[in-house]
Every structure is written in structure tokens, then in C-alpha cells.
Amino acid sequence: EVRRAKAVEALRKALARQCEALGLDAPPQLALERWRFACKLAEEQGGTQLAGAKGKRRKRGLCGVLGTPDPLLPCGSGVAGGDGGGLVEDLVRAGVDTAKAERAAEELHAASVAEAAKLEALARRLVDGGDATATAAAGRLSVARHRHSLDYTLDGCFVKLTHAAHEKLVELHRRH
């Protein structure tokens, strides 16, 4: 999940660079989130073929592991088409030419597909086990217990969970 959060941050930075190149001071507010959620909704509702699937349809299943769609990153082919998940509209509303906005949406989608592929490769190595590189890439986790919460820190990412939320995650992990 830390790697997934870092992948989203990489997309956020990619969008910021694209917007700067298009002459905008910053990306339109919440544009990345609207784009991600619209694309993920299109993937879920349409059974979108994953980019790079070479004609094979993959079904929903384990959260991004072993050939299934990533739960956070748009990775379906064709999701960037049409209105680009709303990103084109956001960029045009901010004053960007439609053709340039469409190209920016396609580039962001390509970056998302690449990040999702990296995450799937890491997940495969971790599931297969025995890969010291993948295990090292997973980082070092530190946990601090408090009266009402648990603090997790991994590679500079910090998460605070209540004990009840932690138990729910433990149960989900046991099931899957």
C-alpha cells in the first residue's frame, strides 16, 4: 500500500509537470482525484480490458495482485479515451487547448498504466517469495502502540489506525 500511495504521488507530480508545461500554475483543484475515480468507475462498470492484456479480458479479483485491476490506479485500455475521465474537461475549463488537454490525459493514463505494472510486478515477486530484492523493496515497518491507536511508519509514510480499524484490516488479510 505504501508503494501504491507513492505511485499515486508520482501521478500527482506528473500531472503537475504537464500542467506547468501547458502554462498553468497548478493542476485544477481535485482534477487528479476526479480523473482516477471516473476511470476506475468506468473500469468496474464496463469490464474494461486491462492495458497490455493482449486481447484477454481479466476479471475483478484480488486487489491488483496477479493480473487483476489495481484498486487505485486506472490501468484499463480505452479509459483515457473520450473525455479522458473528465481530465480533459478540467484542463479545458482551466484554459488549455482541447487537443493539448487530450494529449495530457493520454500521457497521464500511460503513466498510470506503467505505475500499475510496476506494482503488479512487485506483488508477484512478493507473492512468489524468496526474492530478496522484492523483500528489501518492501521496506522496514515500525509500529508504535498507543492506548487508542496504532502508528505505522514505512519508508516515510505514516498511518494511524484505531484498534478497531486494525482488526478489520487483519480480518481482510486473513480472508484474502
Salt bridges, closest charged atoms under 4 A:
GLU1 OE2 - ARG4 NH1 2.69
GLU9 OE1 - ARG12 NE 3.50
GLU33 OE2 - ARG12 NH1 2.75
GLU43 OE1 - LYS40 NZ 2.73
GLU44 OE1 - ARG60 NE 2.78
ASP70 OD1 - ARG4 NE 2.95
GLU89 OE2 - ARG93 NH1 3.28
ASP90 OD2 - ARG34 NH2 3.05
ASP90 OD1 - ARG93 NH2 2.32
GLU107 OE2 - ARG103 NE 3.65
GLU115 OE2 - LYS118 NZ 3.41
GLU120 OE1 - ARG58 NH1 3.91
GLU120 OE2 - ARG124 NH2 2.99
ASP131 OD2 - ARG125 NE 3.34
ASP151 OD2 - HIS146 NE2 2.70
ASP151 OD1 - LYS160 NZ 2.83
ASP155 OD2 - ARG3 NH1 2.73
GLU167 OE2 - HIS166 ND1 3.72
GLU171 OE1 - ARG174 NH1 3.46
GLU171 OE2 - ARG175 NE 3.10
